[in-house]
Each structure stands twice: as C-alpha cells, then as structure tokens.
Amino acid sequence: MNAAIHPAYVETKVVCACGTSFTTRSTKEMISTDVCSKCHPFFTGEHRFIDTKGRVEEFQKKQKYAESMKDVLAKKKAKKAGKSSDAEGKSLRELLSEA
C-alpha cells in the first residue's frame, strides 16, 4: 500500500448533544452527534421526539392549518347553501319561459 495516499487513522473523541463522550478511531479528530445510545428513545424506553430541525413543529403547524381550513371551507359551503338562487331547482324549460 502506498502510505502517501491514505488518510491518517487517529483516536477520535465522539461527543453527543446530551454530554456523553467516548473515544474511538477514525480519520477525523472530533465527531459531534445529536443522539447516542445513552439518550436515544429506542435504548432508553422514553417516548419523546428527537427534533433537530423543527420537523415536529412544522408538522404540527401544518395540521393546525389543515383544521382551520376545514372550518373555513365548511363555513363557505354553509354560506353558499344558504344563498340558493332562484334558478336553482328550476328546469331549463321553466327558465326559458320566464325570459
């Protein structure tokens, strides 16, 4: 193997967002991670959201908006149904005879 083309394989410190750290070997000197086996819900048994980019809040915001739009559309539909015109319910022959 040519030694000049391979990266250096050094001891690496891995630091989790929860504060846990451990040492391993890698080509990088330091690695930071959001979740480790000490704080991941699968290993801890806790039910919590792991949300690093606001995905949960974004989903909940979309759900609230969809509910509000259901209400708005229902009001529009009720308003339209209450505002029935004279032409509604008449046949074409009746409409032509009026003109």
C-alpha positions, 0 to 999 in steps of 0.5 A, a space after each residue: 500500500 502506498 502510505 502517501 495516499 491514505 488518510 491518517 487513522 487517529 483516536 477520535 473523541 465522539 461527543 453527543 448533544 446530551 454530554 456523553 463522550 467516548 473515544 474511538 478511531 477514525 480519520 477525523 479528530 472530533 465527531 459531534 452527534 445529536 443522539 447516542 445510545 445513552 439518550 436515544 428513545 429506542 435504548 432508553 424506553 422514553 417516548 419523546 421526539 428527537 427534533 433537530 430541525 423543527 420537523 415536529 413543529 412544522 408538522 404540527 403547524 401544518 395540521 393546525 392549518 389543515 383544521 382551520 381550513 376545514 372550518 373555513 371551507 365548511 363555513 363557505 359551503 354553509 354560506 353558499 347553501 344558504 344563498 340558493 338562487 332562484 334558478 336553482 331547482 328550476 328546469 331549463 324549460 321553466 327558465 326559458 319561459 320566464 325570459 
